[in-house]
Amino acid sequence: MDFTLSGEQRQIRDTVAEFVDEEVVPRAAEIDETDEFPADLIDEMAELGLMGMPFPVEYEGAGLDYHSYAIGLAEISRGSGGLGTVVAAHTSLAGNMLYEFGDESQKEAYLTALNTGEDIGAFALSEAEAGSDVPAMSTAAERDGDGYLVNGGKLWISNGSVADTVTLFAKTDPDAGRKGISSFVVRPEEDDGFVVEGTEDKLGDKGCPTAELRFDDMWIPEDRRLGEEGEGFVQALKTLNGGRITIAARSVGIARAALDEAKSYAQEREQFGGPIADFQAIQHKLADMDTKARAAELLMHEAADLKIRDEDYIKEAAQAKLYASEISREVANEGIQIHGGYGYTKDFPAERFYRDAKLSEIYEGTSEVLRNTIAQQLLDE
Ligand SMILES: Cc1cc2nc3c(=O)[nH]c(=O)nc-3n(C[C@H](O)[C@H](O)[C@H](O)COP(=O)(O)OP(=O)(O)OC[C@H]3O[C@@H](n4cnc5c(N)ncnc54)[C@H](O)[C@@H]3O)c2cc1C
């Protein structure tokens, strides 16, 4: 087993880290405060090839392996958890749907523009009454001539209000349960009946708009369906498996940010005549924070390794995401504790890391649902 990063992987990490330190970290508090989608930073990331990291160069992707993609996403999230979600939803979810399930013309038409960063992608699965229970969705796509008429709505869609390409899940056969779900490419600018109802005022993850969408007699042509009718549920599950590795990466990045900040603070803050880093209680906190972040990183890389080798990685991706998201919140919590009263204020980023970390325990499979998945996989082994 070789745990060493390759030259290319180190280069990716260093390039993204430099960009994040110079461009994202100085803007992170402002993004958190204004909750505005940072379009200029997205343009800069597109220039660096960060909007299509894991996809082949023939579709204008960066052609990186999944380790490098996860490393890049962790770095972006170290700067801003919201930016991490923007890139993860755009790439692991929308981009992956097109890459894995799109035909050649759909990839050329839509994936290429996502990878160059010209278009922004979103993945619209969840609904008000169908979160963990995906097959309970009610958005319907009814056959209508050589296309489909879509009616319904989606909730919690990351990038939903700024997206140019939305991969949408809808029921084409309402009586067939999970086998009645199909997926489509929706183009908000072209498709009449696509309505952005609004965006959520969230605890954290600022800068990534989380939108409520409505579809009123929205007609889309048949050639925008991804794969065959009825394949949508399995496509969603496969896509979320890969996505979980990148939510683990987002969590690792936030945990690293919380640790770095707490470490510097502990070395500067003096009480009882010396830096608080001299107290063993503080040292133990830092030791646990680093140990947990490193363990999460290893789980992330193990799941990425299995994905690259095309082996089953459902359990490992769920474990990586479950563990990384929970320790990210724990590490951020200890980061606040190390800052004492200052950690509870907006004068330091410690509280932002905590708010951003919390989200990873909820989306792309809640911790409870992931434990169900892991247990099922364990019992089936
Ligand atoms: C900021 C944000 C961004 C998001 N981005 C997207 C996106 O881009 N695209 C998208 O499609 N969705 C997105 N989501 C939706 C997200 O995936 C759902 O919120 C999540 O799947 C949980 O669904 P729910 O909110 O309806 O909660 P519910 O499913 O109602 O769950 C409520 C509680 O019940 C528990 N629970 C539910 N079922 C079970 C069970 N079987 N066993 C044990 N416990 C259970 C849950 O774990 C949770 O604690 C986003 C959500 C947020 C908050």
The ligand as a Tripos MOL2 file, in Angstrom:
@<TRIPOS>MOLECULE
LIG
   53    58     1     0     0
SMALL
NO_CHARGES

@<TRIPOS>ATOM
      1 C1        -27.7860   23.1930    1.9800 C.3       1 LIG1
      2 C2        -28.3600   21.9840    1.3130 C.ar      1 LIG1
      3 C3        -27.9990   21.6990   -0.0030 C.ar      1 LIG1
      4 C4        -28.5730   20.6150   -0.6620 C.ar      1 LIG1
      5 N1        -28.2700   20.3790   -1.9800 N.ar      1 LIG1
      6 C5        -28.9990   19.4570   -2.6730 C.ar      1 LIG1
      7 C6        -28.8360   19.3310   -4.1010 C.ar      1 LIG1
      8 O1        -28.0030   19.9930   -4.7310 O.2       1 LIG1
      9 N2        -29.6450   18.4470   -4.7530 N.ar      1 LIG1
     10 C7        -30.5790   17.6890   -4.1160 C.ar      1 LIG1
     11 O2        -31.2820   16.9360   -4.7780 O.2       1 LIG1
     12 N3        -30.7440   17.7710   -2.7650 N.ar      1 LIG1
     13 C8        -29.9760   18.6360   -2.0340 C.ar      1 LIG1
     14 N4        -30.1480   18.7460   -0.6580 N.ar      1 LIG1
     15 C9        -31.1550   17.9330   -0.0050 C.3       1 LIG1
     16 C10       -30.5680   16.9000    0.9440 C.3       1 LIG1
     17 O3        -29.9810   15.8670    0.2250 O.3       1 LIG1
     18 C11       -31.7140   16.4460    1.8780 C.3       1 LIG1
     19 O4        -31.9510   17.5160    2.7620 O.3       1 LIG1
     20 C12       -31.3680   15.1910    2.6320 C.3       1 LIG1
     21 O5        -31.3430   14.1070    1.7390 O.3       1 LIG1
     22 C13       -32.3440   14.9010    3.7550 C.3       1 LIG1
     23 O6        -33.6560   14.9960    3.3230 O.3       1 LIG1
     24 P1        -34.7240   15.8700    4.1660 P.3       1 LIG1
     25 O7        -34.1210   17.1980    4.3780 O.co2     1 LIG1
     26 O8        -36.0340   15.7890    3.5100 O.co2     1 LIG1
     27 O9        -34.7840   15.1480    5.5680 O.3       1 LIG1
     28 P2        -35.6590   13.8500    5.9310 P.3       1 LIG1
     29 O10       -35.4510   12.7820    4.9100 O.co2     1 LIG1
     30 O11       -37.0560   14.2740    6.2310 O.co2     1 LIG1
     31 O12       -34.9630   13.3950    7.2870 O.3       1 LIG1
     32 C14       -35.2590   13.9900    8.5590 C.3       1 LIG1
     33 C15       -34.5400   13.1630    9.6320 C.3       1 LIG1
     34 O13       -35.0360   11.8010    9.6030 O.3       1 LIG1
     35 C16       -33.9360   10.9190    9.4110 C.3       1 LIG1
     36 N5        -34.3300    9.7980    8.5480 N.ar      1 LIG1
     37 C17       -35.0050    9.8390    7.3720 C.ar      1 LIG1
     38 N6        -35.1440    8.6050    6.8790 N.ar      1 LIG1
     39 C18       -34.5320    7.7610    7.7390 C.ar      1 LIG1
     40 C19       -34.3420    6.3460    7.8030 C.ar      1 LIG1
     41 N7        -34.7720    5.5460    6.8150 N.pl3     1 LIG1
     42 N8        -33.6730    5.8350    8.8490 N.ar      1 LIG1
     43 C20       -33.2270    6.6450    9.8640 C.ar      1 LIG1
     44 N9        -33.3820    7.9710    9.8650 N.ar      1 LIG1
     45 C21       -34.0240    8.5290    8.8260 C.ar      1 LIG1
     46 C22       -32.8590   11.7480    8.7270 C.3       1 LIG1
     47 O14       -31.5870   11.1790    8.8830 O.3       1 LIG1
     48 C23       -33.0300   13.0850    9.4100 C.3       1 LIG1
     49 O15       -32.3490   13.0760   10.6250 O.3       1 LIG1
     50 C24       -29.5130   19.7910    0.0260 C.ar      1 LIG1
     51 C25       -29.8360   20.0600    1.3600 C.ar      1 LIG1
     52 C26       -29.2680   21.1370    2.0040 C.ar      1 LIG1
     53 C27       -29.6710   21.4110    3.4350 C.3       1 LIG1
@<TRIPOS>BOND
     1     1     2 1
     2     2     3 ar
     3     2    52 ar
     4     3     4 ar
     5     4     5 ar
     6     4    50 ar
     7     5     6 ar
     8     6     7 ar
     9     6    13 1
    10     7     8 2
    11     7     9 ar
    12     9    10 ar
    13    10    11 2
    14    10    12 ar
    15    12    13 ar
    16    13    14 ar
    17    14    15 1
    18    14    50 ar
    19    15    16 1
    20    16    17 1
    21    16    18 1
    22    18    19 1
    23    18    20 1
    24    20    21 1
    25    20    22 1
    26    22    23 1
    27    23    24 1
    28    24    25 2
    29    24    26 1
    30    24    27 1
    31    27    28 1
    32    28    29 2
    33    28    30 1
    34    28    31 1
    35    31    32 1
    36    32    33 1
    37    33    34 1
    38    33    48 1
    39    34    35 1
    40    35    36 1
    41    35    46 1
    42    36    37 ar
    43    36    45 ar
    44    37    38 ar
    45    38    39 ar
    46    39    40 ar
    47    39    45 ar
    48    40    41 1
    49    40    42 ar
    50    42    43 ar
    51    43    44 ar
    52    44    45 ar
    53    46    47 1
    54    46    48 1
    55    48    49 1
    56    50    51 ar
    57    51    52 ar
    58    52    53 1
@<TRIPOS>SUBSTRUCTURE
     1 LIG1         1 GROUP 0 **** ****
